[in-house]
Each structure stands twice: as C-alpha cells, then as structure tokens.
C-alpha cells in the first residue's frame, strides 16, 4: 500500500494553535478508488483516533483552471457523509 499524505489540524482554534477540534485531513491522489470504500475509510479514520477525519481527493475538471475536490468526512465510530 502506498503512503498516505495527511495533516493533523485544529479547527475553530481562535484562542490558540493548540485549542479547537482535532481533525485528520488525508490527501488521496486524483481518481483514487479508495474514496468509495467506506470500510477502508472508516478503518483509516479510526486509526487516527481524532473526533473527525476528512478524506480529500482532487477532482478532474475539464478546463483545469479551477481546483475542485471531493471530500468525505468520518467521525469516530460514525460515517458522516
């Protein structure tokens, strides 16, 4: 399996960089078929043990001028969308 690129972030952290809700953001390559594998996504999200994990996949656009992404969110033990 290839390595996953990810970032660990604190969202809504106006008070300080170490406050807020923790979230893992996993970057998948364009057209990665794993974005449709709910079981795999939930397993990866569970391994982070953060309140939420998002999976981001760049979309292929016709013009290529604008950046667009598909995003899926998973919460600990719950698939969000």
C-alpha positions in Angstrom: 0.0 0.0 0.0 1.2 3.5 -0.8 1.9 6.0 1.9 -0.9 8.4 2.8 -0.3 12.1 2.9 -2.1 13.7 5.8 -2.3 16.7 8.1 -3.4 16.9 11.7 -5.2 20.2 12.3 -7.2 22.0 15.0 -10.3 23.6 13.6 -12.1 26.5 15.2 -9.0 27.4 17.2 -9.2 31.1 17.5 -7.9 31.0 21.1 -4.6 29.4 20.4 -3.0 27.0 17.9 -3.4 24.1 20.3 -7.1 24.5 21.0 -10.1 23.6 19.0 -11.4 20.4 17.5 -8.8 18.0 16.2 -9.2 16.6 12.7 -7.1 14.5 10.4 -7.1 15.5 6.8 -6.0 12.7 4.4 -5.0 13.6 0.9 -5.7 11.0 -1.7 -4.4 11.1 -5.3 -6.8 12.1 -8.1 -9.3 9.4 -9.1 -8.3 7.2 -6.2 -10.9 4.4 -6.0 -10.4 4.1 -2.2 -12.7 7.1 -1.8 -15.6 4.8 -2.4 -14.5 2.1 0.1 -16.4 3.0 3.2 -14.9 0.2 5.3 -11.3 1.3 4.3 -12.1 4.9 5.1 -13.6 4.1 8.4 -10.6 2.0 9.3 -8.1 4.7 8.5 -10.3 7.3 10.4 -10.4 5.0 13.4 -6.6 4.7 13.4 -6.2 8.4 13.8 -8.5 8.4 16.9 -9.4 12.0 16.3 -13.0 13.3 16.6 -13.2 13.6 12.8 -11.2 12.6 9.7 -11.7 14.1 6.2 -10.5 12.4 3.0 -9.8 14.9 0.2 -9.4 13.8 -3.5 -8.8 16.4 -6.3 -11.4 16.2 -9.0 -10.6 16.1 -12.7 -12.0 19.3 -14.3 -12.4 19.9 -18.0 -10.8 23.3 -18.1 -8.3 22.6 -15.4 -8.3 26.2 -14.4 -10.1 25.8 -11.1 -9.3 23.4 -8.2 -12.1 21.3 -7.1 -12.1 18.4 -4.6 -14.3 15.6 -3.4 -14.4 15.4 0.4 -15.7 12.7 2.7 -15.9 13.1 6.5 -15.8 10.4 9.1 -16.3 10.8 12.8 -15.0 8.3 15.4 -17.3 5.3 15.0 -19.7 7.2 12.7 -19.6 7.7 9.0 -20.7 11.3 8.4 -21.1 11.6 4.6 
